[in-house]
Amino acid sequence: MTEHTTTTTVTDRPVEPVQTHTTVVERRSGGGSGLMMAILLLILVVGGFFAWQFMQQGEVRTDAVAGAAGEVGEAAQKVGDAAQDAAQKIGE
């Protein structure tokens, strides 16, 4: 004969069903507005640099033209003085 043993456990609380929990972490997206602002700022800085360079070159050109005009004026004065000296020598 074989003996069969059965064990029964009795508890005061009912058996709870197994619970699963899933956490979804979504990546936050700024929509690209930060990148667009950085690109716009870069464009403004580069444009400002070229505008400043253009203005500086304009001032250099103006100064060069004014200097050349002054030199032409001085040369004309010397030619006038030489012509006057020559006329005085002829008249003597």
PyMOL Python script that loads the backbone (N, CA, C, O; Angstrom):
from pymol import cmd

cmd.read_pdbstr("""\
ATOM      1  N   MET A   1       0.789  -1.163   0.000  1.00  0.00           N
ATOM      2  CA  MET A   1       0.000   0.000   0.000  1.00  0.00           C
ATOM      3  C   MET A   1       0.838   1.236   0.000  1.00  0.00           C
ATOM      4  O   MET A   1       1.893   1.305   0.631  1.00  0.00           O
ATOM      5  N   THR A   2       0.364   2.184  -0.700  1.00  0.00           N
ATOM      6  CA  THR A   2       1.061   3.452  -0.746  1.00  0.00           C
ATOM      7  C   THR A   2       0.269   4.491  -0.011  1.00  0.00           C
ATOM      8  O   THR A   2      -0.961   4.523  -0.020  1.00  0.00           O
ATOM      9  N   GLU A   3       1.018   5.320   0.613  1.00  0.00           N
ATOM     10  CA  GLU A   3       0.363   6.407   1.340  1.00  0.00           C
ATOM     11  C   GLU A   3       0.388   7.663   0.492  1.00  0.00           C
ATOM     12  O   GLU A   3       1.385   7.945  -0.173  1.00  0.00           O
ATOM     13  N   HIS A   4      -0.667   8.395   0.510  1.00  0.00           N
ATOM     14  CA  HIS A   4      -0.764   9.675  -0.177  1.00  0.00           C
ATOM     15  C   HIS A   4      -0.914  10.749   0.876  1.00  0.00           C
ATOM     16  O   HIS A   4      -1.768  10.661   1.759  1.00  0.00           O
ATOM     17  N   THR A   5      -0.070  11.768   0.774  1.00  0.00           N
ATOM     18  CA  THR A   5      -0.152  12.849   1.734  1.00  0.00           C
ATOM     19  C   THR A   5      -0.529  14.103   0.971  1.00  0.00           C
ATOM     20  O   THR A   5       0.042  14.382  -0.083  1.00  0.00           O
ATOM     21  N   THR A   6      -1.461  14.843   1.477  1.00  0.00           N
ATOM     22  CA  THR A   6      -1.892  16.091   0.869  1.00  0.00           C
ATOM     23  C   THR A   6      -1.705  17.180   1.904  1.00  0.00           C
ATOM     24  O   THR A   6      -2.125  17.050   3.054  1.00  0.00           O
ATOM     25  N   THR A   7      -1.049  18.288   1.460  1.00  0.00           N
ATOM     26  CA  THR A   7      -0.839  19.406   2.365  1.00  0.00           C
ATOM     27  C   THR A   7      -1.685  20.557   1.862  1.00  0.00           C
ATOM     28  O   THR A   7      -1.658  20.862   0.670  1.00  0.00           O
ATOM     29  N   THR A   8      -2.413  21.184   2.715  1.00  0.00           N
ATOM     30  CA  THR A   8      -3.253  22.314   2.379  1.00  0.00           C
ATOM     31  C   THR A   8      -2.842  23.473   3.271  1.00  0.00           C
ATOM     32  O   THR A   8      -2.718  23.327   4.487  1.00  0.00           O
ATOM     33  N   THR A   9      -2.630  24.646   2.636  1.00  0.00           N
ATOM     34  CA  THR A   9      -2.265  25.835   3.393  1.00  0.00           C
ATOM     35  C   THR A   9      -3.455  26.769   3.388  1.00  0.00           C
ATOM     36  O   THR A   9      -4.020  27.054   2.333  1.00  0.00           O
ATOM     37  N   VAL A  10      -3.829  27.235   4.533  1.00  0.00           N
ATOM     38  CA  VAL A  10      -4.963  28.138   4.666  1.00  0.00           C
ATOM     39  C   VAL A  10      -4.421  29.476   5.173  1.00  0.00           C
ATOM     40  O   VAL A  10      -3.692  29.525   6.164  1.00  0.00           O
ATOM     41  N   THR A  11      -4.785  30.560   4.481  1.00  0.00           N
ATOM     42  CA  THR A  11      -4.360  31.897   4.904  1.00  0.00           C
ATOM     43  C   THR A  11      -5.582  32.759   5.116  1.00  0.00           C
ATOM     44  O   THR A  11      -6.681  32.441   4.660  1.00  0.00           O
ATOM     45  N   ASP A  12      -5.365  33.883   5.835  1.00  0.00           N
ATOM     46  CA  ASP A  12      -6.471  34.791   6.123  1.00  0.00           C
ATOM     47  C   ASP A  12      -6.770  35.731   4.951  1.00  0.00           C
ATOM     48  O   ASP A  12      -7.864  36.291   4.874  1.00  0.00           O
ATOM     49  N   ARG A  13      -5.852  35.900   4.082  1.00  0.00           N
ATOM     50  CA  ARG A  13      -6.072  36.816   2.958  1.00  0.00           C
ATOM     51  C   ARG A  13      -6.153  36.018   1.661  1.00  0.00           C
ATOM     52  O   ARG A  13      -5.584  34.934   1.533  1.00  0.00           O
ATOM     53  N   PRO A  14      -6.884  36.596   0.700  1.00  0.00           N
ATOM     54  CA  PRO A  14      -7.007  35.864  -0.561  1.00  0.00           C
ATOM     55  C   PRO A  14      -5.726  36.011  -1.396  1.00  0.00           C
ATOM     56  O   PRO A  14      -4.947  36.944  -1.204  1.00  0.00           O
ATOM     57  N   VAL A  15      -5.542  35.118  -2.274  1.00  0.00           N
ATOM     58  CA  VAL A  15      -4.377  35.152  -3.148  1.00  0.00           C
ATOM     59  C   VAL A  15      -4.553  36.315  -4.122  1.00  0.00           C
ATOM     60  O   VAL A  15      -5.566  36.420  -4.813  1.00  0.00           O
ATOM     61  N   GLU A  16      -3.536  37.189  -4.160  1.00  0.00           N
ATOM     62  CA  GLU A  16      -3.602  38.373  -5.028  1.00  0.00           C
ATOM     63  C   GLU A  16      -3.154  37.993  -6.432  1.00  0.00           C
ATOM     64  O   GLU A  16      -2.242  37.186  -6.612  1.00  0.00           O
ATOM     65  N   PRO A  17      -3.810  38.586  -7.422  1.00  0.00           N
ATOM     66  CA  PRO A  17      -3.356  38.293  -8.781  1.00  0.00           C
ATOM     67  C   PRO A  17      -2.010  38.979  -9.048  1.00  0.00           C
ATOM     68  O   PRO A  17      -1.676  39.975  -8.405  1.00  0.00           O
ATOM     69  N   VAL A  18      -1.266  38.457  -9.971  1.00  0.00           N
ATOM     70  CA  VAL A  18       0.036  39.018 -10.321  1.00  0.00           C
ATOM     71  C   VAL A  18      -0.197  40.326 -11.074  1.00  0.00           C
ATOM     72  O   VAL A  18      -0.965  40.381 -12.034  1.00  0.00           O
ATOM     73  N   GLN A  19       0.486  41.380 -10.614  1.00  0.00           N
ATOM     74  CA  GLN A  19       0.350  42.687 -11.257  1.00  0.00           C
ATOM     75  C   GLN A  19       1.634  43.008 -12.015  1.00  0.00           C
ATOM     76  O   GLN A  19       2.741  42.779 -11.527  1.00  0.00           O
ATOM     77  N   THR A  20       1.458  43.535 -13.203  1.00  0.00           N
ATOM     78  CA  THR A  20       2.615  43.996 -13.965  1.00  0.00           C
ATOM     79  C   THR A  20       2.519  45.508 -14.092  1.00  0.00           C
ATOM     80  O   THR A  20       1.428  46.076 -14.145  1.00  0.00           O
ATOM     81  N   HIS A  21       3.664  46.138 -14.139  1.00  0.00           N
ATOM     82  CA  HIS A  21       3.714  47.597 -14.225  1.00  0.00           C
ATOM     83  C   HIS A  21       4.699  47.959 -15.330  1.00  0.00           C
ATOM     84  O   HIS A  21       5.840  47.498 -15.326  1.00  0.00           O
ATOM     85  N   THR A  22       4.258  48.783 -16.274  1.00  0.00           N
ATOM     86  CA  THR A  22       5.110  49.229 -17.369  1.00  0.00           C
ATOM     87  C   THR A  22       5.254  50.736 -17.284  1.00  0.00           C
ATOM     88  O   THR A  22       4.258  51.457 -17.221  1.00  0.00           O
ATOM     89  N   THR A  23       6.488  51.214 -17.282  1.00  0.00           N
ATOM     90  CA  THR A  23       6.755  52.648 -17.260  1.00  0.00           C
ATOM     91  C   THR A  23       7.293  53.045 -18.626  1.00  0.00           C
ATOM     92  O   THR A  23       8.282  52.486 -19.100  1.00  0.00           O
ATOM     93  N   VAL A  24       6.635  54.010 -19.254  1.00  0.00           N
ATOM     94  CA  VAL A  24       7.062  54.510 -20.551  1.00  0.00           C
ATOM     95  C   VAL A  24       7.650  55.894 -20.336  1.00  0.00           C
ATOM     96  O   VAL A  24       6.959  56.799 -19.869  1.00  0.00           O
ATOM     97  N   VAL A  25       8.922  56.063 -20.674  1.00  0.00           N
ATOM     98  CA  VAL A  25       9.590  57.352 -20.547  1.00  0.00           C
ATOM     99  C   VAL A  25       9.725  57.915 -21.952  1.00  0.00           C
ATOM    100  O   VAL A  25      10.472  57.387 -22.776  1.00  0.00           O
ATOM    101  N   GLU A  26       8.993  58.993 -22.216  1.00  0.00           N
ATOM    102  CA  GLU A  26       9.044  59.608 -23.532  1.00  0.00           C
ATOM    103  C   GLU A  26      10.135  60.664 -23.562  1.00  0.00           C
ATOM    104  O   GLU A  26      10.308  61.433 -22.616  1.00  0.00           O
ATOM    105  N   ARG A  27      10.859  60.684 -24.656  1.00  0.00           N
ATOM    106  CA  ARG A  27      11.920  61.670 -24.822  1.00  0.00           C
ATOM    107  C   ARG A  27      11.292  63.018 -25.116  1.00  0.00           C
ATOM    108  O   ARG A  27      10.449  63.144 -26.004  1.00  0.00           O
ATOM    109  N   ARG A  28      11.705  64.016 -24.371  1.00  0.00           N
ATOM    110  CA  ARG A  28      11.160  65.358 -24.552  1.00  0.00           C
ATOM    111  C   ARG A  28      11.764  65.987 -25.793  1.00  0.00           C
ATOM    112  O   ARG A  28      12.977  65.934 -25.996  1.00  0.00           O
ATOM    113  N   SER A  29      10.936  66.569 -26.603  1.00  0.00           N
ATOM    114  CA  SER A  29      11.404  67.194 -27.833  1.00  0.00           C
ATOM    115  C   SER A  29      11.036  68.664 -27.806  1.00  0.00           C
ATOM    116  O   SER A  29       9.910  69.026 -27.464  1.00  0.00           O
ATOM    117  N   GLY A  30      11.995  69.514 -28.169  1.00  0.00           N
ATOM    118  CA  GLY A  30      11.738  70.951 -28.196  1.00  0.00           C
ATOM    119  C   GLY A  30      11.133  71.402 -29.511  1.00  0.00           C
ATOM    120  O   GLY A  30      10.866  72.591 -29.689  1.00  0.00           O
ATOM    121  N   GLY A  31      10.916  70.506 -30.411  1.00  0.00           N
ATOM    122  CA  GLY A  31      10.317  70.868 -31.680  1.00  0.00           C
ATOM    123  C   GLY A  31      11.288  71.542 -32.635  1.00  0.00           C
ATOM    124  O   GLY A  31      10.867  72.015 -33.690  1.00  0.00           O
ATOM    125  N   GLY A  32      12.552  71.602 -32.309  1.00  0.00           N
ATOM    126  CA  GLY A  32      13.534  72.202 -33.200  1.00  0.00           C
ATOM    127  C   GLY A  32      13.636  73.712 -33.098  1.00  0.00           C
ATOM    128  O   GLY A  32      14.401  74.322 -33.846  1.00  0.00           O
ATOM    129  N   SER A  33      12.895  74.331 -32.201  1.00  0.00           N
ATOM    130  CA  SER A  33      12.935  75.797 -32.118  1.00  0.00           C
ATOM    131  C   SER A  33      14.290  76.294 -31.610  1.00  0.00           C
ATOM    132  O   SER A  33      14.754  77.354 -32.031  1.00  0.00           O
ATOM    133  N   GLY A  34      14.914  75.558 -30.732  1.00  0.00           N
ATOM    134  CA  GLY A  34      16.239  75.954 -30.246  1.00  0.00           C
ATOM    135  C   GLY A  34      17.272  75.925 -31.359  1.00  0.00           C
ATOM    136  O   GLY A  34      18.115  76.816 -31.460  1.00  0.00           O
ATOM    137  N   LEU A  35      17.203  74.908 -32.183  1.00  0.00           N
ATOM    138  CA  LEU A  35      18.121  74.804 -33.312  1.00  0.00           C
ATOM    139  C   LEU A  35      17.876  75.927 -34.310  1.00  0.00           C
ATOM    140  O   LEU A  35      18.826  76.504 -34.839  1.00  0.00           O
ATOM    141  N   MET A  36      16.626  76.238 -34.568  1.00  0.00           N
ATOM    142  CA  MET A  36      16.299  77.320 -35.501  1.00  0.00           C
ATOM    143  C   MET A  36      16.807  78.665 -34.973  1.00  0.00           C
ATOM    144  O   MET A  36      17.310  79.480 -35.747  1.00  0.00           O
ATOM    145  N   MET A  37      16.682  78.902 -33.677  1.00  0.00           N
ATOM    146  CA  MET A  37      17.167  80.151 -33.088  1.00  0.00           C
ATOM    147  C   MET A  37      18.690  80.239 -33.199  1.00  0.00           C
ATOM    148  O   MET A  37      19.230  81.313 -33.466  1.00  0.00           O
ATOM    149  N   ALA A  38      19.379  79.125 -32.996  1.00  0.00           N
ATOM    150  CA  ALA A  38      20.840  79.123 -33.107  1.00  0.00           C
ATOM    151  C   ALA A  38      21.275  79.423 -34.540  1.00  0.00           C
ATOM    152  O   ALA A  38      22.228  80.173 -34.755  1.00  0.00           O
ATOM    153  N   ILE A  39      20.587  78.845 -35.512  1.00  0.00           N
ATOM    154  CA  ILE A  39      20.918  79.100 -36.917  1.00  0.00           C
ATOM    155  C   ILE A  39      20.652  80.558 -37.264  1.00  0.00           C
ATOM    156  O   ILE A  39      21.459  81.189 -37.947  1.00  0.00           O
ATOM    157  N   LEU A  40      19.527  81.101 -36.800  1.00  0.00           N
ATOM    158  CA  LEU A  40      19.199  82.502 -37.066  1.00  0.00           C
ATOM    159  C   LEU A  40      20.244  83.429 -36.448  1.00  0.00           C
ATOM    160  O   LEU A  40      20.662  84.403 -37.076  1.00  0.00           O
ATOM    161  N   LEU A  41      20.663  83.130 -35.230  1.00  0.00           N
ATOM    162  CA  LEU A  41      21.685  83.943 -34.572  1.00  0.00           C
ATOM    163  C   LEU A  41      23.004  83.885 -35.349  1.00  0.00           C
ATOM    164  O   LEU A  41      23.673  84.905 -35.512  1.00  0.00           O
ATOM    165  N   LEU A  42      23.369  82.713 -35.819  1.00  0.00           N
ATOM    166  CA  LEU A  42      24.597  82.569 -36.600  1.00  0.00           C
ATOM    167  C   LEU A  42      24.520  83.384 -37.890  1.00  0.00           C
ATOM    168  O   LEU A  42      25.492  84.036 -38.271  1.00  0.00           O
ATOM    169  N   ILE A  43      23.376  83.349 -38.558  1.00  0.00           N
ATOM    170  CA  ILE A  43      23.201  84.120 -39.793  1.00  0.00           C
ATOM    171  C   ILE A  43      23.317  85.612 -39.507  1.00  0.00           C
ATOM    172  O   ILE A  43      23.943  86.345 -40.272  1.00  0.00           O
ATOM    173  N   LEU A  44      22.715  86.064 -38.408  1.00  0.00           N
ATOM    174  CA  LEU A  44      22.789  87.486 -38.064  1.00  0.00           C
ATOM    175  C   LEU A  44      24.217  87.917 -37.743  1.00  0.00           C
ATOM    176  O   LEU A  44      24.643  89.002 -38.139  1.00  0.00           O
ATOM    177  N   VAL A  45      24.947  87.081 -37.034  1.00  0.00           N
ATOM    178  CA  VAL A  45      26.331  87.421 -36.683  1.00  0.00           C
ATOM    179  C   VAL A  45      27.197  87.494 -37.943  1.00  0.00           C
ATOM    180  O   VAL A  45      27.979  88.431 -38.104  1.00  0.00           O
ATOM    181  N   VAL A  46      27.062  86.519 -38.824  1.00  0.00           N
ATOM    182  CA  VAL A  46      27.857  86.520 -40.061  1.00  0.00           C
ATOM    183  C   VAL A  46      27.473  87.714 -40.929  1.00  0.00           C
ATOM    184  O   VAL A  46      28.348  88.375 -41.490  1.00  0.00           O
ATOM    185  N   GLY A  47      26.176  87.998 -41.047  1.00  0.00           N
ATOM    186  CA  GLY A  47      25.732  89.157 -41.827  1.00  0.00           C
ATOM    187  C   GLY A  47      26.240  90.460 -41.244  1.00  0.00           C
ATOM    188  O   GLY A  47      26.654  91.351 -41.985  1.00  0.00           O
ATOM    189  N   GLY A  48      26.214  90.581 -39.924  1.00  0.00           N
ATOM    190  CA  GLY A  48      26.737  91.778 -39.274  1.00  0.00           C
ATOM    191  C   GLY A  48      28.224  91.952 -39.510  1.00  0.00           C
ATOM    192  O   GLY A  48      28.704  93.069 -39.702  1.00  0.00           O
ATOM    193  N   PHE A  49      28.950  90.847 -39.497  1.00  0.00           N
ATOM    194  CA  PHE A  49      30.392  90.913 -39.750  1.00  0.00           C
ATOM    195  C   PHE A  49      30.673  91.436 -41.159  1.00  0.00           C
ATOM    196  O   PHE A  49      31.513  92.317 -41.344  1.00  0.00           O
ATOM    197  N   PHE A  50      29.965  90.887 -42.154  1.00  0.00           N
ATOM    198  CA  PHE A  50      30.190  91.335 -43.527  1.00  0.00           C
ATOM    199  C   PHE A  50      29.750  92.781 -43.724  1.00  0.00           C
ATOM    200  O   PHE A  50      30.398  93.526 -44.460  1.00  0.00           O
ATOM    201  N   ALA A  51      28.667  93.187 -43.082  1.00  0.00           N
ATOM    202  CA  ALA A  51      28.227  94.584 -43.193  1.00  0.00           C
ATOM    203  C   ALA A  51      29.273  95.513 -42.584  1.00  0.00           C
ATOM    204  O   ALA A  51      29.567  96.571 -43.141  1.00  0.00           O
ATOM    205  N   TRP A  52      29.832  95.121 -41.449  1.00  0.00           N
ATOM    206  CA  TRP A  52      30.861  95.933 -40.796  1.00  0.00           C
ATOM    207  C   TRP A  52      32.100  96.030 -41.686  1.00  0.00           C
ATOM    208  O   TRP A  52      32.689  97.103 -41.814  1.00  0.00           O
ATOM    209  N   GLN A  53      32.498  94.909 -42.303  1.00  0.00           N
ATOM    210  CA  GLN A  53      33.651  94.921 -43.208  1.00  0.00           C
ATOM    211  C   GLN A  53      33.394  95.838 -44.400  1.00  0.00           C
ATOM    212  O   GLN A  53      34.286  96.575 -44.820  1.00  0.00           O
ATOM    213  N   PHE A  54      32.186  95.796 -44.944  1.00  0.00           N
ATOM    214  CA  PHE A  54      31.840  96.632 -46.090  1.00  0.00           C
ATOM    215  C   PHE A  54      31.916  98.105 -45.715  1.00  0.00           C
ATOM    216  O   PHE A  54      32.415  98.924 -46.487  1.00  0.00           O
ATOM    217  N   MET A  55      31.415  98.441 -44.516  1.00  0.00           N
ATOM    218  CA  MET A  55      31.457  99.839 -44.071  1.00  0.00           C
ATOM    219  C   MET A  55      32.895 100.291 -43.862  1.00  0.00           C
ATOM    220  O   MET A  55      33.243 101.423 -44.196  1.00  0.00           O
ATOM    221  N   GLN A  56      33.728  99.423 -43.315  1.00  0.00           N
ATOM    222  CA  GLN A  56      35.132  99.769 -43.092  1.00  0.00           C
ATOM    223  C   GLN A  56      35.849  99.997 -44.420  1.00  0.00           C
ATOM    224  O   GLN A  56      36.660 100.915 -44.540  1.00  0.00           O
ATOM    225  N   GLN A  57      35.553  99.168 -45.411  1.00  0.00           N
ATOM    226  CA  GLN A  57      36.181  99.335 -46.720  1.00  0.00           C
ATOM    227  C   GLN A  57      35.732 100.634 -47.367  1.00  0.00           C
ATOM    228  O   GLN A  57      36.517 101.292 -48.050  1.00  0.00           O
ATOM    229  N   GLY A  58      34.475 101.008 -47.158  1.00  0.00           N
ATOM    230  CA  GLY A  58      33.976 102.274 -47.694  1.00  0.00           C
ATOM    231  C   GLY A  58      34.709 103.455 -47.090  1.00  0.00           C
ATOM    232  O   GLY A  58      35.027 104.416 -47.789  1.00  0.00           O
ATOM    233  N   GLU A  59      34.980 103.388 -45.783  1.00  0.00           N
ATOM    234  CA  GLU A  59      35.720 104.468 -45.126  1.00  0.00           C
ATOM    235  C   GLU A  59      37.155 104.522 -45.634  1.00  0.00           C
ATOM    236  O   GLU A  59      37.703 105.609 -45.820  1.00  0.00           O
ATOM    237  N   VAL A  60      37.769 103.370 -45.860  1.00  0.00           N
ATOM    238  CA  VAL A  60      39.138 103.329 -46.376  1.00  0.00           C
ATOM    239  C   VAL A  60      39.179 103.930 -47.773  1.00  0.00           C
ATOM    240  O   VAL A  60      40.092 104.688 -48.100  1.00  0.00           O
ATOM    241  N   ARG A  61      38.183 103.591 -48.606  1.00  0.00           N
ATOM    242  CA  ARG A  61      38.135 104.155 -49.961  1.00  0.00           C
ATOM    243  C   ARG A  61      37.969 105.665 -49.908  1.00  0.00           C
ATOM    244  O   ARG A  61      38.621 106.391 -50.659  1.00  0.00           O
ATOM    245  N   THR A  62      37.097 106.141 -49.023  1.00  0.00           N
ATOM    246  CA  THR A  62      36.875 107.580 -48.900  1.00  0.00           C
ATOM    247  C   THR A  62      38.159 108.276 -48.476  1.00  0.00           C
ATOM    248  O   THR A  62      38.520 109.322 -49.017  1.00  0.00           O
ATOM    249  N   ASP A  63      38.848 107.685 -47.498  1.00  0.00           N
ATOM    250  CA  ASP A  63      40.113 108.268 -47.045  1.00  0.00           C
ATOM    251  C   ASP A  63      41.153 108.254 -48.162  1.00  0.00           C
ATOM    252  O   ASP A  63      41.916 109.209 -48.307  1.00  0.00           O
ATOM    253  N   ALA A  64      41.192 107.185 -48.952  1.00  0.00           N
ATOM    254  CA  ALA A  64      42.159 107.097 -50.049  1.00  0.00           C
ATOM    255  C   ALA A  64      41.868 108.146 -51.114  1.00  0.00           C
ATOM    256  O   ALA A  64      42.791 108.781 -51.625  1.00  0.00           O
ATOM    257  N   VAL A  65      40.602 108.334 -51.451  1.00  0.00           N
ATOM    258  CA  VAL A  65      40.237 109.337 -52.459  1.00  0.00           C
ATOM    259  C   VAL A  65      40.564 110.734 -51.950  1.00  0.00           C
ATOM    260  O   VAL A  65      41.078 111.567 -52.697  1.00  0.00           O
ATOM    261  N   ALA A  66      40.265 110.993 -50.676  1.00  0.00           N
ATOM    262  CA  ALA A  66      40.564 112.311 -50.111  1.00  0.00           C
ATOM    263  C   ALA A  66      42.068 112.557 -50.095  1.00  0.00           C
ATOM    264  O   ALA A  66      42.523 113.662 -50.391  1.00  0.00           O
ATOM    265  N   GLY A  67      42.842 111.525 -49.748  1.00  0.00           N
ATOM    266  CA  GLY A  67      44.299 111.665 -49.749  1.00  0.00           C
ATOM    267  C   GLY A  67      44.838 111.917 -51.147  1.00  0.00           C
ATOM    268  O   GLY A  67      45.716 112.760 -51.336  1.00  0.00           O
ATOM    269  N   ALA A  68      44.315 111.190 -52.122  1.00  0.00           N
ATOM    270  CA  ALA A  68      44.764 111.382 -53.506  1.00  0.00           C
ATOM    271  C   ALA A  68      44.394 112.769 -54.006  1.00  0.00           C
ATOM    272  O   ALA A  68      45.183 113.404 -54.706  1.00  0.00           O
ATOM    273  N   ALA A  69      43.215 113.243 -53.659  1.00  0.00           N
ATOM    274  CA  ALA A  69      42.809 114.594 -54.078  1.00  0.00           C
ATOM    275  C   ALA A  69      43.717 115.644 -53.457  1.00  0.00           C
ATOM    276  O   ALA A  69      44.066 116.633 -54.101  1.00  0.00           O
ATOM    277  N   GLY A  70      44.099 115.425 -52.202  1.00  0.00           N
ATOM    278  CA  GLY A  70      45.020 116.353 -51.548  1.00  0.00           C
ATOM    279  C   GLY A  70      46.373 116.374 -52.239  1.00  0.00           C
ATOM    280  O   GLY A  70      46.971 117.436 -52.410  1.00  0.00           O
ATOM    281  N   GLU A  71      46.858 115.199 -52.636  1.00  0.00           N
ATOM    282  CA  GLU A  71      48.142 115.126 -53.331  1.00  0.00           C
ATOM    283  C   GLU A  71      48.064 115.792 -54.703  1.00  0.00           C
ATOM    284  O   GLU A  71      49.009 116.459 -55.124  1.00  0.00           O
ATOM    285  N   VAL A  72      46.944 115.614 -55.398  1.00  0.00           N
ATOM    286  CA  VAL A  72      46.769 116.272 -56.699  1.00  0.00           C
ATOM    287  C   VAL A  72      46.751 117.782 -56.515  1.00  0.00           C
ATOM    288  O   VAL A  72      47.321 118.523 -57.316  1.00  0.00           O
ATOM    289  N   GLY A  73      46.090 118.232 -55.451  1.00  0.00           N
ATOM    290  CA  GLY A  73      46.052 119.668 -55.165  1.00  0.00           C
ATOM    291  C   GLY A  73      47.436 120.223 -54.895  1.00  0.00           C
ATOM    292  O   GLY A  73      47.786 121.301 -55.375  1.00  0.00           O
ATOM    293  N   GLU A  74      48.231 119.477 -54.118  1.00  0.00           N
ATOM    294  CA  GLU A  74      49.601 119.915 -53.834  1.00  0.00           C
ATOM    295  C   GLU A  74      50.441 119.944 -55.114  1.00  0.00           C
ATOM    296  O   GLU A  74      51.223 120.871 -55.322  1.00  0.00           O
ATOM    297  N   ALA A  75      50.281 118.941 -55.961  1.00  0.00           N
ATOM    298  CA  ALA A  75      51.031 118.901 -57.222  1.00  0.00           C
ATOM    299  C   ALA A  75      50.621 120.055 -58.126  1.00  0.00           C
ATOM    300  O   ALA A  75      51.468 120.662 -58.781  1.00  0.00           O
ATOM    301  N   ALA A  76      49.337 120.360 -58.166  1.00  0.00           N
ATOM    302  CA  ALA A  76      48.871 121.488 -58.985  1.00  0.00           C
ATOM    303  C   ALA A  76      49.445 122.796 -58.463  1.00  0.00           C
ATOM    304  O   ALA A  76      49.796 123.682 -59.243  1.00  0.00           O
ATOM    305  N   GLN A  77      49.537 122.915 -57.155  1.00  0.00           N
ATOM    306  CA  GLN A  77      50.119 124.118 -56.556  1.00  0.00           C
ATOM    307  C   GLN A  77      51.583 124.252 -56.967  1.00  0.00           C
ATOM    308  O   GLN A  77      52.037 125.346 -57.305  1.00  0.00           O
ATOM    309  N   LYS A  78      52.316 123.149 -56.941  1.00  0.00           N
ATOM    310  CA  LYS A  78      53.732 123.183 -57.337  1.00  0.00           C
ATOM    311  C   LYS A  78      53.876 123.551 -58.811  1.00  0.00           C
ATOM    312  O   LYS A  78      54.765 124.322 -59.174  1.00  0.00           O
ATOM    313  N   VAL A  79      53.005 123.002 -59.663  1.00  0.00           N
ATOM    314  CA  VAL A  79      53.053 123.338 -61.094  1.00  0.00           C
ATOM    315  C   VAL A  79      52.750 124.814 -61.286  1.00  0.00           C
ATOM    316  O   VAL A  79      53.397 125.492 -62.085  1.00  0.00           O
ATOM    317  N   GLY A  80      51.766 125.305 -60.551  1.00  0.00           N
ATOM    318  CA  GLY A  80      51.420 126.728 -60.645  1.00  0.00           C
ATOM    319  C   GLY A  80      52.567 127.610 -60.199  1.00  0.00           C
ATOM    320  O   GLY A  80      52.854 128.626 -60.831  1.00  0.00           O
ATOM    321  N   ASP A  81      53.229 127.228 -59.111  1.00  0.00           N
ATOM    322  CA  ASP A  81      54.376 127.998 -58.622  1.00  0.00           C
ATOM    323  C   ASP A  81      55.519 127.971 -59.640  1.00  0.00           C
ATOM    324  O   ASP A  81      56.170 128.988 -59.881  1.00  0.00           O
ATOM    325  N   ALA A  82      55.755 126.798 -60.233  1.00  0.00           N
ATOM    326  CA  ALA A  82      56.829 126.689 -61.230  1.00  0.00           C
ATOM    327  C   ALA A  82      56.509 127.531 -62.457  1.00  0.00           C
ATOM    328  O   ALA A  82      57.396 128.174 -63.017  1.00  0.00           O
ATOM    329  N   ALA A  83      55.252 127.532 -62.877  1.00  0.00           N
ATOM    330  CA  ALA A  83      54.862 128.345 -64.041  1.00  0.00           C
ATOM    331  C   ALA A  83      55.020 129.818 -63.728  1.00  0.00           C
ATOM    332  O   ALA A  83      55.443 130.592 -64.587  1.00  0.00           O
ATOM    333  N   GLN A  84      54.692 130.213 -62.529  1.00  0.00           N
ATOM    334  CA  GLN A  84      54.823 131.612 -62.142  1.00  0.00           C
ATOM    335  C   GLN A  84      56.298 132.005 -62.097  1.00  0.00           C
ATOM    336  O   GLN A  84      56.670 133.087 -62.550  1.00  0.00           O
ATOM    337  N   ASP A  85      57.132 131.129 -61.553  1.00  0.00           N
ATOM    338  CA  ASP A  85      58.575 131.404 -61.525  1.00  0.00           C
ATOM    339  C   ASP A  85      59.129 131.524 -62.950  1.00  0.00           C
ATOM    340  O   ASP A  85      59.947 132.400 -63.232  1.00  0.00           O
ATOM    341  N   ALA A  86      58.676 130.640 -63.842  1.00  0.00           N
ATOM    342  CA  ALA A  86      59.147 130.688 -65.235  1.00  0.00           C
ATOM    343  C   ALA A  86      58.688 131.973 -65.911  1.00  0.00           C
ATOM    344  O   ALA A  86      59.440 132.580 -66.674  1.00  0.00           O
ATOM    345  N   ALA A  87      57.469 132.385 -65.636  1.00  0.00           N
ATOM    346  CA  ALA A  87      56.957 133.621 -66.243  1.00  0.00           C
ATOM    347  C   ALA A  87      57.732 134.822 -65.729  1.00  0.00           C
ATOM    348  O   ALA A  87      57.993 135.756 -66.487  1.00  0.00           O
ATOM    349  N   GLN A  88      58.098 134.813 -64.475  1.00  0.00           N
ATOM    350  CA  GLN A  88      58.869 135.927 -63.917  1.00  0.00           C
ATOM    351  C   GLN A  88      60.265 135.971 -64.545  1.00  0.00           C
ATOM    352  O   GLN A  88      60.789 137.050 -64.821  1.00  0.00           O
ATOM    353  N   LYS A  89      60.862 134.805 -64.769  1.00  0.00           N
ATOM    354  CA  LYS A  89      62.202 134.769 -65.367  1.00  0.00           C
ATOM    355  C   LYS A  89      62.158 135.251 -66.816  1.00  0.00           C
ATOM    356  O   LYS A  89      63.086 135.915 -67.276  1.00  0.00           O
ATOM    357  N   ILE A  90      61.098 134.924 -67.528  1.00  0.00           N
ATOM    358  CA  ILE A  90      60.969 135.372 -68.914  1.00  0.00           C
ATOM    359  C   ILE A  90      60.749 136.882 -68.932  1.00  0.00           C
ATOM    360  O   ILE A  90      61.271 137.579 -69.803  1.00  0.00           O
ATOM    361  N   GLY A  91      59.992 137.377 -67.990  1.00  0.00           N
ATOM    362  CA  GLY A  91      59.689 138.799 -67.932  1.00  0.00           C
ATOM    363  C   GLY A  91      60.877 139.629 -67.482  1.00  0.00           C
ATOM    364  O   GLY A  91      60.837 140.847 -67.653  1.00  0.00           O
ATOM    365  N   GLU A  92      61.877 139.084 -66.946  1.00  0.00           N
ATOM    366  CA  GLU A  92      63.015 139.856 -66.453  1.00  0.00           C
ATOM    367  C   GLU A  92      63.955 140.199 -67.509  1.00  0.00           C
ATOM    368  O   GLU A  92      64.967 140.850 -67.247  1.00  0.00           O
TER     369      GLU A  92
END
""", "prot")
cmd.dss("prot")
cmd.show_as("cartoon", "prot")
cmd.util.cbc("prot")
cmd.orient("prot")
